[in-house]
Amino acid sequence: MTKAVLNPRQTRAAILAGIFGHGLFVLGWYGFAAILALGLFALLSLIVGKAFGSLLGGSSVGDLARDFFAQFTAFFLIFAIVVAVIGLVLLLLGFIVSRAILKGGGVRRPTAVTWGSFGIAAGADTLMFFVYIAISNGLKHVGGSVAGLTPLVVFACSILLGVGIWLLVTWISRGEAVEPVEAPLTTPLLPPPPPGS
């Protein structure tokens, strides 16, 4: 069996889903990465605060250090919860938008295509995060007005990555080509002869 070919409507839907679905996904995904970093930072600040408190004993400086790091930790935990909720909402919106665009474009199995695209994007965006940092550092060394291009470069790379992933998964999920069914050959029915002939 041969595979089906994506029609222009399906291709356009995959491109739009890659732009908008991936755009929302990447914001939510990096939000969760920020939560992980903030969580580790909050845990570290709590450990440092307890260490300061125990090193300085029951002195007022020790109590002050312990209170400061406890408040610092509480602030970052609250901030992490807010970022987590926003990230989850963005991921959910990205899923809904991607599925709706793909379904509207007549793409086969739009839910599976969205899940597959999200899975690939999670790994690709994690790797690209470090590429974006390298790009940012490289442009800073160039200096001048070029350094301000970092957000534009990241934005363009994110769009290209999303379009590529969604097109790939849509193409993989396109299914088998429908073979044309040939009508059986039948002899045409002749009208009955007139009576008396």
N, C-alpha and C positions, 0 to 999 in steps of 0.2 A: 504494500500500500504506500502511496506517495503522500507526503505531508501537504497540508493546505497552504496556500499562500495568503499572507496578510493583505487585506484590501486597504486602500488609502484611508478609509474611515477608521479602521482598527489601528493602523499605524499612527494616525493623528491622535487617537485616544491614548495610546501608549506614551506618546511624547508629552501630551498635556498632563497625564497622570504622573509621569516622571518628574515634570517640573514642579507641579503643585503638591502632589502626594509626598514626593521626596523632600521638598522644601519644608513642609510641616514636620515630617519624620525627623529630619536632621536636627531641627531646633529642639524637638523633644528628646532626641537621643543624646545630644550634647548637654541638655539640661540634666539628664540622669548621670552623665559623666561628671558634671559639676557637683552633683549631690554626693557622689562617691568621694570626690576630692574634699568637699566640705566636711563630710562625715569623718574622714580620716584626720582632717585638721582639728575638728572639734574634739575627737578622741585624744589627740595629741595634747591639745590645750588642757583638757581635763587631767591628764597624767602629769603634765608639767605643773599645774596648779596644786595637785596633791603632793607632788615632790617638794615644791617650795614650802607648802604648809608644814610638812613633816620636818624639813631641814631647819626651818626657822622656829620650830617648836610652837609654843603657845603665845608667842609674842604678837603684838599688834600688827607688825609687818607681815608675819606669817598668816594671820587671819585675813589681812587685807589682800595678800597675794591669792589665797585660796578663794576668797569671795570674787575677786576680779576674774580669775580663770573660770569659775563656776558660771558667772554671768556671761562671759565671753562664749562659753560652750553652749549655754542656753540660747543665746542670740543666733549662733550658727545652726543649731538644731532647728529652731523655728524657721530660719531662712531656708534650710534644706527641705523642710516639709513643704513650704510654699513653692519652691522650685520643683519639687517632685510632683505636686498637683498640677502645676502649669505644664510640666513635661508630659505627664500622662494625658492631659487634655489635648496637647499638640499631637501626640502619637495617635490618639483616637481620631482626631480630626483628619490627620493625614490618611489614616486607613479608610475613613468614610469617603473622603474626597477622591482618593485613588479608585476605590471600588465603584463609586458612582460614575466617574469619568469613563472607566473601562467598560462598565455595563452599558452606558449610553452609547459607546462606540461599537457595541456588538462584539466585544472581545470575549472569547470562550473562557469560561470559568474565571470571572473577574475577582472573586474572593481568593481563590488559590493563587492567581497571578500577584495579587497585592501581598499576600503572606510571603510568597517566594521572594518578591522584590524587597520586602522589609528585611527578610533574613539575610539576603546578600548585602543590602545596604548597611545593615548593622556592622558587619565585618569590614566592608569597604570604607565606611565613614570613620570607623575607629582607626584604621591605618591612615586615612587621609588627614586625620587630625594632626598627626605628626608631620605630614607633608606640608600642611598649612603653616605649622610653626616654622618649618625650615624655609618656606617661601617668605614668611614675614621677616625672619632674621636676615635672609639674603637681601630683601628689598631695603631693610634698615641700613645695611652696610653700603648700599648704593647711594642712599641719602637723597636729599632734594625732594622734589615733588613725587618721585617714583615711590617713596616709602608710603605715601598715602594711597597707593593702588592696592594694598593688601586686601581690604574688604572686597574690592571689585574682583580681584583674582580668585579669592575664596568663593565668592558668589557664582562666578562663571564656572569654576571647577565643579561646584556642587550641582549646578544645573546640568552640565554635561554628564556627570556621573549618574544622576537620577535618570536622565533620558536614556542613557546606555543600558542601565540595569533594567528599567521597565520594558524597553524594546526587546532586550534579550529574553526576559521571562515570558513576555507575551508571545514572542516567536517560538519559544520552546513549547508553550502550551497551546499551540494553534490547532492541534488535532490532525486527524487524517483527512485527506481530500475526499470529497464526495464524488464517487464515480457516477457518471450519467447513466441513467437506466434507459436501455433501448426498448422501445415498444415492440412486442412480438409481431412478426409479420403474419397478417391474416388476409385471406382473400376477401375482397369486398363482396358483400351480399348482393346478389343480383335480384332485381325485382321479379316477383313470380310472373310467369307468362300469362297474358290475358286469357280469359275462359274462351273455349272454342277454338283455340289455335292449335 
